[in-house]
Amino acid sequence: MRRSLSDSGMINRQSPVQIDFSCYYAQPEIKSLAIRLKHRAVMQEMTSGEWKYNLTMKAYSDAERNNVIQSDTYIQLDQNIWVEIETEGLNEKVVVVVMDSCWATDQPSPSGALRYDLITNGCANPADQTVKVEGNGLGTSNLFSFNSFQFTGSSADVYLHCKLELCVTQSNACAPICSQGARRRRSAFTKYEDKNPALITMAWSN
């Protein structure tokens, strides 16, 4: 049975504290822990019905998206990072991209038993106040941010999976409406019958 960790304390955004002491030293030693992305960017080709497009996922260390996080760049736990998912080959006057969900697992499979949700039904997980979603369903690219983490008590890599769907524009009804108390989609949401929704994955390691 899959365990959702959205409302639990089973992820960690703080570095473990190691205290070395003896009769000569009273000051504890605190060692910082960093993680790094396994790839600078993730790219793949997608085909869904009549639509053919390229999908790219990149992470940045700044909101202006000037500094791409490289595969050899170490990130501190609890550091704010921005993830941009871009498409190439779609006409945003006809179709836009809706980020349906994003979640993390401790294994490459998106259906892993250990799961932590960042975005559900197009909206930020209300249990995680670090998650911000921008421009979802308004164009052919999406942006969201969150504070980096690792699974508590685990040294395994973290895999971030995002599922995206195409939406034929109709009176600008593709953008989800996210209220504070309840995260829900606009009832008028008209989704393209996507037989092959996009799934893209980015990973980071300890």
URFEN-V846034 format. One record per backbone hydrogen bond with DSSP energy under -1.0 kcal/mol. CO is the residue of the C=O (numbers start at 1). NH is the residue of the N-H. E is the energy in kcal/mol with one decimal. If there is no record, write none. Layout:
BEGIN
co:CO nh:NH e:E
co:CO nh:NH e:E
END
This chain:
BEGIN
co:3 nh:115 e:-1.5
co:5 nh:8 e:-1.3
co:10 nh:152 e:-2.2
co:12 nh:150 e:-2.3
co:25 nh:22 e:-1.1
co:33 nh:77 e:-1.3
co:35 nh:75 e:-4.5
co:36 nh:205 e:-2.9
co:42 nh:57 e:-2.7
co:44 nh:55 e:-3.0
co:46 nh:53 e:-2.3
co:48 nh:51 e:-2.3
co:51 nh:48 e:-3.1
co:53 nh:46 e:-3.2
co:54 nh:88 e:-1.9
co:55 nh:44 e:-2.2
co:56 nh:86 e:-2.6
co:57 nh:42 e:-2.4
co:58 nh:84 e:-2.6
co:59 nh:69 e:-2.9
co:60 nh:82 e:-2.4
co:62 nh:65 e:-1.5
co:67 nh:61 e:-2.1
co:70 nh:73 e:-1.4
co:75 nh:35 e:-3.5
co:76 nh:79 e:-1.5
co:79 nh:148 e:-2.6
co:81 nh:146 e:-1.9
co:82 nh:60 e:-3.1
co:83 nh:144 e:-2.2
co:84 nh:58 e:-2.3
co:85 nh:142 e:-2.5
co:86 nh:56 e:-2.7
co:88 nh:54 e:-2.6
co:91 nh:94 e:-2.3
co:91 nh:95 e:-2.7
co:94 nh:169 e:-1.8
co:96 nh:167 e:-2.6
co:97 nh:137 e:-1.4
co:98 nh:100 e:-1.1
co:98 nh:165 e:-2.7
co:100 nh:122 e:-2.8
co:101 nh:163 e:-3.0
co:102 nh:118 e:-2.6
co:102 nh:119 e:-2.3
co:103 nh:161 e:-3.2
co:104 nh:116 e:-2.3
co:105 nh:159 e:-2.9
co:109 nh:112 e:-1.3
co:113 nh:3 e:-2.6
co:115 nh:5 e:-2.9
co:116 nh:104 e:-3.0
co:118 nh:125 e:-3.0
co:119 nh:102 e:-1.9
co:120 nh:123 e:-2.2
co:123 nh:120 e:-2.8
co:125 nh:128 e:-1.9
co:128 nh:131 e:-1.4
co:132 nh:145 e:-2.5
co:134 nh:143 e:-1.6
co:135 nh:138 e:-1.7
co:139 nh:97 e:-2.8
co:142 nh:85 e:-2.7
co:143 nh:134 e:-3.2
co:144 nh:83 e:-3.4
co:145 nh:132 e:-2.2
co:146 nh:81 e:-2.6
co:148 nh:78 e:-1.9
co:150 nh:12 e:-3.5
co:151 nh:154 e:-1.9
co:158 nh:204 e:-2.4
co:159 nh:105 e:-2.1
co:160 nh:202 e:-2.5
co:161 nh:103 e:-2.3
co:162 nh:200 e:-2.3
co:163 nh:100 e:-1.5
co:163 nh:101 e:-1.5
co:164 nh:198 e:-1.7
co:165 nh:98 e:-3.2
co:166 nh:192 e:-1.4
co:167 nh:96 e:-2.7
co:170 nh:173 e:-1.0
co:182 nh:179 e:-1.2
co:186 nh:189 e:-1.9
co:192 nh:194 e:-2.4
co:198 nh:164 e:-2.6
co:200 nh:162 e:-2.5
co:202 nh:160 e:-3.9
co:203 nh:38 e:-2.8
co:204 nh:158 e:-2.7
co:205 nh:36 e:-2.1
END
